Each structure stands twice: as structure tokens, then as C-alpha cells.
Amino acid sequence: MRSYQALFRVPEFTPLFLSTSLRWAAGTVAGPALGTLVWMGTGSPLLSAVSMFTPQLAQVVGATTLLSAADRIAPRAALTLIALTYAVGTAALTLPGLPVAALLGISLALGLVASLGGGVQWGLLNEILPKDGYLLGRSVFNMANGLTQVAGFAVGGVLVAVVSPRAALLLAALLYLLAALGTRLGLGRRPPRASGRPSIRATWRANALLWSDRSRRLTFLGLWLPNGLVVGCESLYVAYAPHAAGTLFACAAAGMFVGDVLVGRVLPPSVRSRLATPLLVLLAAPYTLFLLRPTVPVAAVAVTLASVGFGASLVQQERLMAHTPDELSGHALGLHSAGMLTMQGVAATLAGTVAQLTSPARAMTTMAVASLTVTGLLALAGTRRRSAAPAPAPSATP
């Protein structure tokens, strides 16, 4: 499958695409608004960065306790409930007088609920598309993510600057509500992909099975660490340029869009399969320029160029699915999503801490160098792996 038109002819692809785009738009509007709200109340780069990525920090809890449900619950009901919960929780963030601790607590609770979302959503996408359509479909979702981020950051930035951060949060709550409605009305009823009851034990068994293969381990680490560290750079946009953070976020989203188009549609498979490491290098290298404290226009160019490197994740996801049995596809994609988001939250906390002790520019440079180092180590480990015989994918359902 090489045609975007063919994708949208697949039943359920369009409603899943639209409802997901609404949720992404809501998150795009809400994140900087919450970060700005915390910045205005505390003046702390650390708390501002952490507040934007607090839900991601809860993903590790979900990945170790709830993730077995990703293949064992009905997709439509799960996605609808997650969107509704986010609508209520985001609206609660607008209550006047809430202390910072309460804001962070609500965000953590929402992140725990959302820890199932990646596995359910991407497992469903893998189910409704033919085998050769997953990467193209995922690239379309990533491109939509980039476009919704550009629009969301623009609209959210205007609302934050002209009205208030709480107005942006209310808009995000409405978008989550529309996403829940679209999911409920647009998706059909599908049975769970795997049998058995969700449990912590089942989650750990599946995690151990997925982690047992060295090829999957390296792919998971490549999906989690390099781009997570770069997101730590992004978490400091507000602290680096408080009045132009929306511009930097929008430029990052635009660069990501270009990368997804190149990897998902333009490059042939023979070329695409070799580009994971070069794209990860591109993802981090431009952020080393922030040591020189560039002006906003120069920073915007660097951010746009760097974000093209996010296209590496498409190559890595294709590799992950090639080494994962169908009955574990939702769990594997959920583990990828939860681990990636957790690492983003950890990196935002680390970047905020370094910025608190030094400066946002130095912290961004530090995170970029760390990402480049991890990419180099993973590339070396992958070279050693290719010299050995690959392990077969498991076929037993945990």
C-alpha cells in the first residue's frame, strides 16, 4: 500500500485518524498553557518544564501495571473513555486557586489513564490496515500530529497571550470531548485482540517476552532514549524564549512533518531502512548551537532542521513490528509509546534541573550531546548484533 487515498478507503481509518487528531490538538493547546500557568505562578524553569510533561512521567507506572489490557479490552470503549477522562481532567486544571501541587497531581492522574492509549490506538491501526500499510498509515498520523501541533501552538499561543492560559485549557477540554464523541460514533465494535484478563502479572510476562529478544531491546531503546532527550530540549522553549515559545514549538512541528513525509512517502524501503541512525544524529546535532544562545530566528531554523530527524521513529517502528507477533502488537506498540513518553517526562525533568542550575541554553546543549552519545552507543551495539544470527520472534501468547 503506497497511496494515501488507499488508506482513507480502509473502513475505520478515517474516524480513528480524525479523533486522534483532535486529541493531539487538545494536548498541543493544553501543554504550553499549563507550562505558562506554572511559569507565571513560580518563575521556575524546572516546574515549568515538568508541568508540560507530567503526564508522561506516569506512563512508566502504566507500562508496568496496566499495559496487558491494551490487547484485552475493546478498542472503541477504551479510546472513548480515555478522551472523556482527559476532557474532565483538563477542565479541572482551569479551576482558580489550584496550587501547583494540585495541577501536577491532576496531570499525573491523566497520564496514568493515557498509558493504555498508545497500545490500544496503534494496535487498532495495525489491525485495520494490511501488513504493508502500517508504516504509511503511521506516517499519515505523524504528519497530522505535526500539522495539529503547528495549528495548536499557534491558537494556544494566541489564547495564552491575548486571553489567558485557562482559556486555552478550556478549548483543549472541548477538543477532548469532541474526540470522545468521534471515537464512539465513528469506530465499530471490535473484540479484544487477545484473550484472558488484564493483570499486573500478564503485563510483566508480556514485557519480559518482548524484552527477551536483543533486536527488540535495541529497537525499544532507540525509540525511547535519543528522541526523549531531545524532547528535554523542547521542554525549555518557554524558559529560553518566553514570548516566542509558540514559534519554536510550531517550527519543531513543521520539521517533524517534513521528516514524516520523507520517510513515509518519498524514500524507498531500501534507503529508508538505513536511515535510522543518521536521522537520530540530525535530531540532536542542531541543538548544540544553543550553547551560543542564538536569536529566535536562528533558533527557529535549528529547531526546524532538527525535528526532521523525528522521522527515525517510523523506521524503528517498522523494524519493531517485523520482530513482533500479531498477538503482542498492541502491547509492543503500547510499551514503545509508554516508554517514549516516560523518557520524555524524565528528560524534561532533567533538562529543567540543569537549566535551574545553569541556564536554559546550556541545558539544551547538554541534552543534545547526551542524545548524540546514546545514538552512537546504540549504533555500535546494532553493528555487533548484525554480526550474530537473529533470534526468532516468539509465537506464544502470554
TORKETOR-338753 format. One record per residue (C-alpha): residue in three letters; x, y, z. Coordinates in Angstrom, 1 decimal, always signed. Example, Ala and Ser with C-alpha at 12.3 -4.5 7.8 and 13.67 -1.06 7.14 Angstrom:
2
<pt "ALA"; <+12.3; -4.5; +7.8>>
<pt "SER"; <+13.7; -1.1; +7.1>>
//
This chain:
398
<pt "MET"; <+0.0; +0.0; +0.0>>
<pt "ARG"; <+1.7; +3.2; -1.2>>
<pt "SER"; <-1.3; +5.6; -1.7>>
<pt "TYR"; <-2.8; +8.0; +0.9>>
<pt "GLN"; <-6.1; +7.6; -1.0>>
<pt "ALA"; <-6.0; +3.9; -0.4>>
<pt "LEU"; <-5.5; +4.4; +3.3>>
<pt "PHE"; <-8.6; +6.6; +3.6>>
<pt "ARG"; <-10.7; +3.9; +1.8>>
<pt "VAL"; <-10.0; +1.5; +4.6>>
<pt "PRO"; <-13.0; +1.3; +6.9>>
<pt "GLU"; <-12.5; +2.9; +10.3>>
<pt "PHE"; <-9.2; +4.6; +9.3>>
<pt "THR"; <-10.8; +8.0; +8.8>>
<pt "PRO"; <-12.7; +8.2; +12.2>>
<pt "LEU"; <-9.6; +6.9; +14.0>>
<pt "PHE"; <-7.5; +9.5; +12.2>>
<pt "LEU"; <-9.9; +12.4; +13.0>>
<pt "SER"; <-10.5; +11.5; +16.7>>
<pt "THR"; <-6.7; +11.1; +17.2>>
<pt "SER"; <-6.0; +14.4; +15.6>>
<pt "LEU"; <-8.5; +16.1; +17.9>>
<pt "ARG"; <-6.8; +14.6; +20.9>>
<pt "TRP"; <-3.4; +15.7; +19.7>>
<pt "ALA"; <-4.7; +19.2; +19.0>>
<pt "ALA"; <-6.1; +19.3; +22.5>>
<pt "GLY"; <-2.8; +18.2; +24.1>>
<pt "THR"; <-0.9; +20.7; +22.0>>
<pt "VAL"; <-3.0; +23.5; +23.2>>
<pt "ALA"; <-3.0; +22.4; +26.8>>
<pt "GLY"; <+0.7; +21.6; +27.3>>
<pt "PRO"; <+2.2; +25.1; +26.8>>
<pt "ALA"; <-0.8; +26.7; +28.5>>
<pt "LEU"; <-0.2; +24.7; +31.6>>
<pt "GLY"; <+3.5; +25.3; +31.4>>
<pt "THR"; <+2.9; +29.1; +31.1>>
<pt "LEU"; <+0.4; +29.0; +34.0>>
<pt "VAL"; <+3.0; +27.3; +36.2>>
<pt "TRP"; <+5.8; +29.7; +35.0>>
<pt "MET"; <+3.6; +32.7; +35.8>>
<pt "GLY"; <+3.0; +31.4; +39.3>>
<pt "THR"; <+6.5; +30.2; +40.2>>
<pt "GLY"; <+9.1; +31.7; +37.7>>
<pt "SER"; <+10.8; +28.2; +37.9>>
<pt "PRO"; <+12.2; +26.7; +34.7>>
<pt "LEU"; <+12.2; +23.3; +36.4>>
<pt "LEU"; <+8.5; +23.4; +37.4>>
<pt "SER"; <+7.5; +24.9; +34.0>>
<pt "ALA"; <+9.3; +22.1; +32.1>>
<pt "VAL"; <+8.0; +19.4; +34.4>>
<pt "SER"; <+4.4; +20.6; +34.3>>
<pt "MET"; <+4.3; +20.3; +30.5>>
<pt "PHE"; <+5.4; +16.7; +30.6>>
<pt "THR"; <+4.0; +15.5; +33.9>>
<pt "PRO"; <+1.5; +13.0; +32.3>>
<pt "GLN"; <+4.4; +11.3; +30.5>>
<pt "LEU"; <+6.0; +10.6; +33.9>>
<pt "ALA"; <+3.0; +8.4; +34.8>>
<pt "GLN"; <+3.5; +6.3; +31.7>>
<pt "VAL"; <+6.1; +4.1; +33.4>>
<pt "VAL"; <+3.5; +3.1; +36.0>>
<pt "GLY"; <+1.0; +2.1; +33.3>>
<pt "ALA"; <+3.6; +0.3; +31.3>>
<pt "THR"; <+4.4; -2.0; +34.3>>
<pt "THR"; <+0.8; -2.5; +35.6>>
<pt "LEU"; <-1.9; -1.8; +33.0>>
<pt "LEU"; <-0.4; -2.5; +29.6>>
<pt "SER"; <-1.6; -6.1; +29.3>>
<pt "ALA"; <-5.1; -4.5; +28.9>>
<pt "ALA"; <-4.1; -2.9; +25.5>>
<pt "ASP"; <-4.8; -6.2; +23.7>>
<pt "ARG"; <-7.5; -7.4; +26.1>>
<pt "ILE"; <-10.1; -4.7; +26.0>>
<pt "ALA"; <-12.5; -3.4; +23.3>>
<pt "PRO"; <-10.7; -0.6; +21.4>>
<pt "ARG"; <-13.7; +1.7; +20.9>>
<pt "ALA"; <-14.7; +1.7; +24.6>>
<pt "ALA"; <-11.1; +2.3; +25.8>>
<pt "LEU"; <-10.3; +5.2; +23.5>>
<pt "THR"; <-13.7; +6.9; +24.2>>
<pt "LEU"; <-13.1; +6.6; +28.0>>
<pt "ILE"; <-9.6; +7.9; +27.8>>
<pt "ALA"; <-10.7; +11.0; +25.8>>
<pt "LEU"; <-13.6; +11.7; +28.2>>
<pt "THR"; <-11.3; +11.4; +31.2>>
<pt "TYR"; <-8.9; +13.9; +29.6>>
<pt "ALA"; <-11.8; +16.3; +28.9>>
<pt "VAL"; <-12.8; +16.3; +32.6>>
<pt "GLY"; <-9.3; +16.5; +33.9>>
<pt "THR"; <-8.2; +19.3; +31.6>>
<pt "ALA"; <-11.3; +21.3; +32.6>>
<pt "ALA"; <-10.4; +20.8; +36.2>>
<pt "LEU"; <-7.0; +22.4; +35.6>>
<pt "THR"; <-8.8; +25.7; +34.9>>
<pt "LEU"; <-10.2; +26.0; +38.4>>
<pt "PRO"; <-8.9; +29.2; +40.0>>
<pt "GLY"; <-6.7; +29.0; +43.1>>
<pt "LEU"; <-5.4; +25.5; +42.4>>
<pt "PRO"; <-1.9; +25.1; +43.9>>
<pt "VAL"; <+0.9; +23.9; +41.7>>
<pt "ALA"; <+0.9; +20.5; +43.5>>
<pt "ALA"; <-2.7; +20.0; +42.5>>
<pt "LEU"; <-2.0; +20.9; +38.9>>
<pt "LEU"; <+0.8; +18.3; +38.8>>
<pt "GLY"; <-1.3; +15.7; +40.6>>
<pt "ILE"; <-4.2; +16.0; +38.0>>
<pt "SER"; <-1.7; +15.8; +35.2>>
<pt "LEU"; <-0.1; +12.6; +36.7>>
<pt "ALA"; <-3.5; +11.0; +37.0>>
<pt "LEU"; <-4.3; +11.8; +33.4>>
<pt "GLY"; <-1.0; +10.3; +32.3>>
<pt "LEU"; <-1.8; +7.1; +34.1>>
<pt "VAL"; <-5.1; +6.8; +32.3>>
<pt "ALA"; <-3.5; +7.6; +29.0>>
<pt "SER"; <-0.8; +4.9; +29.4>>
<pt "LEU"; <-3.1; +2.5; +27.7>>
<pt "GLY"; <-3.9; +4.8; +24.8>>
<pt "GLY"; <-0.8; +4.1; +22.7>>
<pt "GLY"; <-1.2; +0.4; +22.8>>
<pt "VAL"; <-4.9; +0.4; +22.1>>
<pt "GLN"; <-4.7; +3.0; +19.3>>
<pt "TRP"; <-1.6; +1.7; +17.5>>
<pt "GLY"; <-2.7; -1.9; +18.0>>
<pt "LEU"; <-6.0; -1.0; +16.4>>
<pt "LEU"; <-4.3; +0.8; +13.5>>
<pt "ASN"; <-2.1; -2.3; +12.9>>
<pt "GLU"; <-5.3; -4.4; +12.9>>
<pt "ILE"; <-7.4; -2.4; +10.5>>
<pt "LEU"; <-4.6; -1.8; +7.9>>
<pt "PRO"; <-3.0; -4.5; +5.8>>
<pt "LYS"; <+0.6; -5.5; +6.8>>
<pt "ASP"; <+2.2; -3.4; +4.1>>
<pt "GLY"; <+0.1; -0.3; +5.1>>
<pt "TYR"; <+1.1; +0.2; +8.8>>
<pt "LEU"; <+4.2; +2.4; +8.1>>
<pt "LEU"; <+2.3; +4.6; +5.6>>
<pt "GLY"; <-0.6; +4.9; +7.9>>
<pt "ARG"; <+1.5; +5.7; +10.9>>
<pt "SER"; <+3.4; +8.4; +8.8>>
<pt "VAL"; <+0.0; +10.0; +8.0>>
<pt "PHE"; <-0.8; +10.1; +11.7>>
<pt "ASN"; <+2.6; +11.6; +12.4>>
<pt "MET"; <+2.1; +14.2; +9.7>>
<pt "ALA"; <-1.3; +15.1; +11.2>>
<pt "ASN"; <+0.4; +15.3; +14.5>>
<pt "GLY"; <+2.8; +17.9; +13.1>>
<pt "LEU"; <+0.1; +19.9; +11.5>>
<pt "THR"; <-2.1; +19.9; +14.6>>
<pt "GLN"; <+0.9; +21.0; +16.6>>
<pt "VAL"; <+1.5; +23.9; +14.3>>
<pt "ALA"; <-2.1; +24.9; +14.5>>
<pt "GLY"; <-2.5; +24.1; +18.1>>
<pt "PHE"; <+0.6; +26.0; +19.2>>
<pt "ALA"; <-0.5; +29.0; +17.1>>
<pt "VAL"; <-4.0; +29.0; +18.5>>
<pt "GLY"; <-2.9; +28.2; +22.0>>
<pt "GLY"; <-0.2; +30.8; +21.9>>
<pt "VAL"; <-2.7; +33.5; +20.9>>
<pt "LEU"; <-5.1; +32.5; +23.6>>
<pt "VAL"; <-2.3; +32.5; +26.2>>
<pt "ALA"; <-1.0; +35.9; +25.1>>
<pt "VAL"; <-4.3; +37.6; +24.4>>
<pt "VAL"; <-6.8; +36.0; +26.9>>
<pt "SER"; <-5.3; +33.6; +29.5>>
<pt "PRO"; <-3.8; +30.1; +29.9>>
<pt "ARG"; <-7.1; +29.0; +31.4>>
<pt "ALA"; <-8.9; +29.9; +28.2>>
<pt "ALA"; <-6.5; +27.6; +26.2>>
<pt "LEU"; <-7.1; +24.8; +28.7>>
<pt "LEU"; <-10.9; +25.1; +28.3>>
<pt "LEU"; <-10.5; +24.9; +24.5>>
<pt "ALA"; <-8.4; +21.7; +25.0>>
<pt "ALA"; <-11.1; +20.2; +27.1>>
<pt "LEU"; <-13.7; +20.8; +24.4>>
<pt "LEU"; <-11.4; +19.2; +21.8>>
<pt "TYR"; <-11.0; +16.1; +24.0>>
<pt "LEU"; <-14.8; +15.9; +24.3>>
<pt "LEU"; <-15.2; +16.0; +20.5>>
<pt "ALA"; <-12.6; +13.3; +20.2>>
<pt "ALA"; <-14.5; +11.1; +22.5>>
<pt "LEU"; <-17.7; +11.7; +20.5>>
<pt "GLY"; <-15.9; +10.9; +17.2>>
<pt "THR"; <-14.5; +7.7; +18.6>>
<pt "ARG"; <-17.8; +6.5; +19.9>>
<pt "LEU"; <-19.7; +7.2; +16.8>>
<pt "GLY"; <-17.1; +6.5; +14.1>>
<pt "LEU"; <-15.5; +3.2; +15.2>>
<pt "GLY"; <-17.1; -0.1; +15.0>>
<pt "ARG"; <-17.3; -2.7; +17.8>>
<pt "ARG"; <-14.3; -4.9; +17.8>>
<pt "PRO"; <-13.4; -7.7; +20.2>>
<pt "PRO"; <-10.1; -7.7; +22.1>>
<pt "ARG"; <-7.1; -8.9; +20.2>>
<pt "ALA"; <-6.0; -11.4; +22.9>>
<pt "SER"; <-7.9; -13.5; +25.4>>
<pt "GLY"; <-7.5; -13.5; +29.2>>
<pt "ARG"; <-8.0; -11.0; +31.9>>
<pt "PRO"; <-5.7; -8.0; +32.2>>
<pt "SER"; <-3.4; -8.1; +35.2>>
<pt "ILE"; <-0.1; -6.9; +36.5>>
<pt "ARG"; <+1.3; -10.4; +36.1>>
<pt "ALA"; <+0.2; -10.6; +32.5>>
<pt "THR"; <+1.8; -7.2; +31.9>>
<pt "TRP"; <+5.1; -8.3; +33.3>>
<pt "ARG"; <+5.1; -11.6; +31.4>>
<pt "ALA"; <+4.5; -9.9; +28.1>>
<pt "ASN"; <+7.1; -7.2; +28.9>>
<pt "ALA"; <+9.6; -9.9; +29.7>>
<pt "LEU"; <+8.8; -11.8; +26.5>>
<pt "LEU"; <+9.2; -8.7; +24.3>>
<pt "TRP"; <+12.4; -7.7; +26.1>>
<pt "SER"; <+13.9; -11.2; +25.7>>
<pt "ASP"; <+15.0; -10.6; +22.1>>
<pt "ARG"; <+18.1; -8.4; +21.6>>
<pt "SER"; <+16.8; -6.9; +18.4>>
<pt "ARG"; <+13.6; -5.7; +20.1>>
<pt "ARG"; <+15.6; -4.4; +23.1>>
<pt "LEU"; <+17.8; -2.2; +20.9>>
<pt "THR"; <+14.8; -1.0; +18.9>>
<pt "PHE"; <+12.9; -0.1; +22.1>>
<pt "LEU"; <+15.9; +1.8; +23.4>>
<pt "GLY"; <+16.3; +3.6; +20.1>>
<pt "LEU"; <+12.7; +4.7; +20.2>>
<pt "TRP"; <+12.9; +5.8; +23.9>>
<pt "LEU"; <+16.2; +7.4; +24.6>>
<pt "PRO"; <+17.6; +9.7; +21.8>>
<pt "ASN"; <+14.3; +11.5; +21.0>>
<pt "GLY"; <+13.3; +11.6; +24.6>>
<pt "LEU"; <+16.5; +13.5; +25.4>>
<pt "VAL"; <+15.8; +15.9; +22.6>>
<pt "VAL"; <+12.2; +16.5; +23.9>>
<pt "GLY"; <+14.1; +17.7; +27.1>>
<pt "CYS"; <+15.4; +20.5; +24.9>>
<pt "GLU"; <+11.9; +21.3; +23.7>>
<pt "SER"; <+10.6; +21.5; +27.2>>
<pt "LEU"; <+12.8; +24.5; +27.7>>
<pt "TYR"; <+11.4; +26.6; +24.9>>
<pt "VAL"; <+9.3; +28.6; +27.4>>
<pt "ALA"; <+12.2; +29.3; +29.7>>
<pt "TYR"; <+14.6; +30.1; +26.7>>
<pt "ALA"; <+12.2; +32.4; +24.9>>
<pt "PRO"; <+9.0; +33.1; +27.0>>
<pt "HIS"; <+7.5; +35.4; +24.3>>
<pt "ALA"; <+8.4; +33.2; +21.3>>
<pt "ALA"; <+8.0; +29.7; +22.7>>
<pt "GLY"; <+4.9; +29.2; +20.5>>
<pt "THR"; <+7.0; +30.0; +17.4>>
<pt "LEU"; <+9.7; +27.4; +18.4>>
<pt "PHE"; <+7.1; +24.7; +19.1>>
<pt "ALA"; <+5.4; +25.4; +15.7>>
<pt "CYS"; <+8.8; +25.2; +13.9>>
<pt "ALA"; <+9.6; +21.9; +15.6>>
<pt "ALA"; <+6.2; +20.5; +14.5>>
<pt "ALA"; <+6.8; +21.7; +10.9>>
<pt "GLY"; <+10.2; +20.0; +10.8>>
<pt "MET"; <+8.6; +16.8; +12.1>>
<pt "PHE"; <+6.0; +17.0; +9.4>>
<pt "VAL"; <+8.7; +17.2; +6.7>>
<pt "GLY"; <+10.6; +14.2; +8.2>>
<pt "ASP"; <+7.4; +12.1; +8.2>>
<pt "VAL"; <+6.7; +12.9; +4.6>>
<pt "LEU"; <+10.2; +12.0; +3.5>>
<pt "VAL"; <+10.3; +8.7; +5.4>>
<pt "GLY"; <+6.7; +7.6; +5.0>>
<pt "ARG"; <+6.1; +8.5; +1.4>>
<pt "VAL"; <+9.2; +9.7; -0.6>>
<pt "LEU"; <+12.1; +7.4; +0.4>>
<pt "PRO"; <+12.1; +3.8; -1.0>>
<pt "PRO"; <+12.3; +1.0; +1.6>>
<pt "SER"; <+15.9; +0.1; +0.6>>
<pt "VAL"; <+17.0; +3.6; +1.5>>
<pt "ARG"; <+14.7; +4.2; +4.4>>
<pt "SER"; <+15.9; +1.1; +6.3>>
<pt "ARG"; <+19.4; +2.5; +6.6>>
<pt "LEU"; <+18.4; +6.0; +7.8>>
<pt "ALA"; <+17.5; +5.4; +11.5>>
<pt "THR"; <+20.9; +6.4; +12.9>>
<pt "PRO"; <+21.6; +9.4; +10.5>>
<pt "LEU"; <+18.1; +10.8; +11.3>>
<pt "LEU"; <+18.8; +10.5; +15.1>>
<pt "VAL"; <+22.0; +12.4; +14.6>>
<pt "LEU"; <+20.2; +15.1; +12.8>>
<pt "LEU"; <+17.6; +15.2; +15.5>>
<pt "ALA"; <+20.1; +16.2; +18.2>>
<pt "ALA"; <+23.0; +18.0; +16.4>>
<pt "PRO"; <+21.4; +21.4; +15.7>>
<pt "TYR"; <+20.6; +21.8; +19.4>>
<pt "THR"; <+24.3; +22.0; +20.2>>
<pt "LEU"; <+24.1; +25.5; +18.6>>
<pt "PHE"; <+22.1; +26.7; +21.6>>
<pt "LEU"; <+25.4; +26.9; +23.6>>
<pt "LEU"; <+25.9; +30.1; +21.6>>
<pt "ARG"; <+22.5; +31.5; +22.7>>
<pt "PRO"; <+21.1; +32.1; +19.2>>
<pt "THR"; <+18.5; +34.7; +18.5>>
<pt "VAL"; <+14.9; +33.5; +18.0>>
<pt "PRO"; <+15.1; +33.4; +14.1>>
<pt "VAL"; <+18.3; +31.3; +14.2>>
<pt "ALA"; <+16.9; +29.1; +16.9>>
<pt "ALA"; <+13.8; +28.6; +14.8>>
<pt "VAL"; <+15.8; +27.4; +11.9>>
<pt "ALA"; <+17.9; +25.0; +14.1>>
<pt "VAL"; <+14.7; +23.6; +15.7>>
<pt "THR"; <+13.0; +23.0; +12.3>>
<pt "LEU"; <+16.1; +21.2; +10.9>>
<pt "ALA"; <+16.5; +19.1; +14.0>>
<pt "SER"; <+12.9; +17.9; +14.1>>
<pt "VAL"; <+13.1; +16.4; +10.6>>
<pt "GLY"; <+15.1; +13.7; +12.5>>
<pt "PHE"; <+11.9; +12.5; +14.3>>
<pt "GLY"; <+11.3; +10.6; +11.1>>
<pt "ALA"; <+13.6; +8.0; +12.5>>
<pt "SER"; <+10.8; +6.6; +14.7>>
<pt "LEU"; <+8.9; +5.4; +11.6>>
<pt "VAL"; <+11.9; +3.3; +10.5>>
<pt "GLN"; <+12.3; +1.9; +14.1>>
<pt "GLN"; <+8.5; +1.1; +14.4>>
<pt "GLU"; <+8.6; -0.8; +11.1>>
<pt "ARG"; <+11.6; -2.8; +12.5>>
<pt "LEU"; <+9.8; -3.4; +15.8>>
<pt "MET"; <+6.6; -4.8; +14.0>>
<pt "ALA"; <+8.8; -7.1; +11.9>>
<pt "HIS"; <+10.1; -8.7; +15.0>>
<pt "THR"; <+6.8; -8.9; +17.0>>
<pt "PRO"; <+4.0; -11.5; +16.7>>
<pt "ASP"; <+0.5; -10.2; +15.9>>
<pt "GLU"; <-1.0; -11.2; +19.3>>
<pt "LEU"; <+1.5; -8.9; +21.0>>
<pt "SER"; <+1.4; -6.0; +18.6>>
<pt "GLY"; <-0.8; -3.7; +20.7>>
<pt "HIS"; <+1.3; -4.5; +23.8>>
<pt "ALA"; <+4.6; -3.9; +21.9>>
<pt "LEU"; <+3.4; -0.6; +20.5>>
<pt "GLY"; <+2.0; +0.4; +23.9>>
<pt "LEU"; <+5.3; -0.4; +25.5>>
<pt "HIS"; <+7.0; +1.7; +22.8>>
<pt "SER"; <+4.6; +4.6; +23.4>>
<pt "ALA"; <+4.7; +4.4; +27.2>>
<pt "GLY"; <+8.5; +4.1; +27.3>>
<pt "MET"; <+8.9; +7.0; +24.9>>
<pt "LEU"; <+6.5; +9.3; +26.8>>
<pt "THR"; <+8.1; +8.3; +30.2>>
<pt "MET"; <+11.5; +9.2; +28.8>>
<pt "GLN"; <+10.2; +12.5; +27.6>>
<pt "GLY"; <+9.0; +13.3; +31.1>>
<pt "VAL"; <+12.2; +12.2; +32.7>>
<pt "ALA"; <+14.2; +14.2; +30.2>>
<pt "ALA"; <+12.1; +17.3; +30.8>>
<pt "THR"; <+12.7; +17.0; +34.5>>
<pt "LEU"; <+16.4; +16.5; +33.9>>
<pt "ALA"; <+16.6; +19.4; +31.5>>
<pt "GLY"; <+14.7; +21.6; +33.8>>
<pt "THR"; <+17.0; +20.7; +36.7>>
<pt "VAL"; <+20.1; +21.5; +34.6>>
<pt "ALA"; <+18.5; +24.8; +33.5>>
<pt "GLN"; <+17.7; +25.7; +37.1>>
<pt "LEU"; <+21.4; +25.2; +38.0>>
<pt "THR"; <+22.9; +26.8; +34.8>>
<pt "SER"; <+20.8; +28.3; +32.1>>
<pt "PRO"; <+18.2; +27.0; +29.6>>
<pt "ALA"; <+20.7; +27.3; +26.7>>
<pt "ARG"; <+23.3; +25.2; +28.4>>
<pt "ALA"; <+20.8; +22.7; +29.5>>
<pt "MET"; <+19.6; +22.3; +25.9>>
<pt "THR"; <+23.1; +21.8; +24.7>>
<pt "THR"; <+23.7; +19.2; +27.4>>
<pt "MET"; <+20.7; +17.2; +26.4>>
<pt "ALA"; <+21.7; +17.3; +22.8>>
<pt "VAL"; <+25.1; +15.9; +23.5>>
<pt "ALA"; <+23.6; +13.2; +25.6>>
<pt "SER"; <+21.3; +12.2; +22.8>>
<pt "LEU"; <+24.2; +12.1; +20.3>>
<pt "THR"; <+26.2; +9.9; +22.7>>
<pt "VAL"; <+23.3; +7.4; +23.2>>
<pt "THR"; <+22.7; +7.3; +19.4>>
<pt "GLY"; <+26.4; +6.4; +18.9>>
<pt "LEU"; <+26.3; +3.6; +21.5>>
<pt "LEU"; <+23.1; +2.1; +20.1>>
<pt "ALA"; <+24.5; +2.2; +16.6>>
<pt "LEU"; <+27.6; +0.4; +17.8>>
<pt "ALA"; <+25.5; -2.2; +19.6>>
<pt "GLY"; <+23.4; -2.7; +16.5>>
<pt "THR"; <+26.5; -3.3; +14.4>>
<pt "ARG"; <+27.6; -6.0; +16.8>>
<pt "ARG"; <+24.1; -7.6; +16.7>>
<pt "ARG"; <+24.1; -7.9; +13.0>>
<pt "SER"; <+27.2; -10.0; +13.1>>
<pt "ALA"; <+25.3; -12.6; +15.1>>
<pt "ALA"; <+22.3; -14.7; +14.0>>
<pt "PRO"; <+18.9; -13.0; +14.8>>
<pt "ALA"; <+16.6; -14.6; +17.4>>
<pt "PRO"; <+13.2; -15.8; +16.1>>
<pt "ALA"; <+10.1; -13.9; +17.2>>
<pt "PRO"; <+8.0; -15.7; +19.9>>
<pt "SER"; <+4.7; -17.1; +18.9>>
<pt "ALA"; <+3.1; -17.9; +22.2>>
<pt "THR"; <+0.5; -15.6; +23.8>>
<pt "PRO"; <+1.5; -14.7; +27.4>>
//
